[in-house]
Amino acid sequence: MSAAFELEVGQVVAERTYAISRDTLVRYAGASGDFNPIHYRDDIAASVGLPGVLAHGMLTMGFAVQPVVDWLDARGWVSDYQVRFTRPVVVDPVDGASVTVVAKVGAVDETGARIDLTVSVGEQTVLGKAQVRVTAF
Amino acid sequence: MTERDFPPVAPYLVGREKVREFARAVLATAPLHHDPEVARAAGFADVVAPPTFPIVVADATLTQLLAEPDAGIDFSRVVHGDQRFTYSRPVVAGDELTATLRVTSIKTLGGNSMITSETAMVDADGAHVVTSISTLVVRGEDA
């Protein structure tokens, strides 16, 4: 048990599926300033050998932590967050992409916990070593 | 290019509307990111930025890195390998953050280059707020 959050290792604290569309990518490009055209132009994505327009890695990293933020509410904050970008998220112009996040307790201690994220499209994970350190206020 | 420290970039003033805009873009709906009253009730001066917001602040240091005349980095060949944010405290609207880039490691592996850098961000008092740690993979000509 974690003194801060009363958690047990292996417990799933949040699970959510996000529907990502090309609109989502354009919005993220504008908000972040990352205007790499592989995130909105099919012709350029194809010319550099990609299977299609890709979601920004930082967009995927950005929303993948939100189920943890919502679960945490005002009890604590995210004090460390890391991911490895292992597989691109291809966003179809019509169907978009569906990305599922499962957040599970990886370790607990006196001041908080490590939450491990499994982020996947279909059967394939798209982030590796996705770990969120949450610290109690 | 070698491991080295870069000069600090111009301070970045974190604006409330920018935090809200970024929060919408990463599908962050928690009231703490949008409503100053909720943020104040939780003990913050203003809305709290989502965990990955510092990537916006670090953008100017990425520009510095890519502008290195001896770096030879072709941006169309750059892939984001991994990313980490290590915080001392949350970023809040009103913060004036000064970012300093340090290239900590350059490795060549199978024709690809891996550049690891740390961008440390301090507030107006010079206190550490967050460090963004990134590895960029630059694919070789044949990769």
Interface residues (C-beta under 8 A of the other chain):
Chain A: Y18 T24 R27 Y28 G30 A31 S32 G33 D34 N36 V48 G57 M58 L59 M61 G62 F63 V65 Q66 V69 D70 D73 A74 W77 V78 S79 D80 Y81 Q82 V83 R84 F85 K129 V132 F137
Chain B: E21 F22 R24 A25 V26 L27 A28 T29 A30 L32 A41 A42 G43 V48 P50 P51 T52 I55 V56 D59 F75 S76 V79 H80 G81 D82 Q83 R84 F85 T86 Y87 P90 I133
